């Protein structure tokens, strides 16, 4: 298990990620292309206001609808998806064996006035609490310059230590049945104590790769600026089949979210959802 951010070099060593290292690929040309597309779409959505400052000029009722529309359009945008595939290839992952979750343009407003169900601070969680895929690798990068007060934080010392959480009572089927009312993800239950957190401060064009088993969260944003970032999650088919990945120390959700992941090369699904064994 590693502590802080470590510079990575292609090809991505998935084993290092499964052991808890936080690998950063600096200044990827393909990542610059993805960031440029995200910026262009965000600027068009909030025109004439700069996206990091748009909430200063728009009330919640005028901010949240274009924010939601932007998230949806980015997820399906052909240019963004092509740039994301280039990012996958640039770090040495094979699009024919790499399966990815949706491509997310994430907006984290400052304070609580402009927050919505999907536009908000994210509480401490492991992504694997919901997916149950221990081969999951998260990809994350900023679209505009990061303020250390409005970024993602990770708790590396808790990577291999169990923490109380709500995964045992969180059910993917119930999320499907009531998508607007059921909790989006399992979360930490109780305080973290004195565990040291690592704030992620990287530049637009950089890409952080980390295990979905890392406990992470949004640092509560009180900076007066909206944090805009892009993220997705990937799994390698061979690793899933062989059971390779991070150790599951405390995930207890009853189902495996395989259907979230689609092959980068052609969009084929990883598999039908199944019950965890």
Buried (B, 14 or more C-beta within 10 A) or exposed (E): BBBEBEEBEEEBBBEBBBBBBBBBBEEBEBBBBBBBBBBEBBBEBBEEBBBBBBBBEBEBEBBBEBBBEBBEBBBEBEBBBBBBBBBBBBBBBBBEBBBBBBBBBBBBBBEEEBBBEBBBBBEBBBBBBBBBBBBBBBBBBBBBEBBEBBBBBBBBBBBBEEBEBBBEEBBBEBBEEEEEEBBBBBBBEEEBEEBEBBBBBBBBBBBBBBBBBBBBBBBBBEBBBBBBBBBBBBBBBEBBEEEBBBEBBBBBBBBBBBBBBBBBBEEEEBEEBEEEE
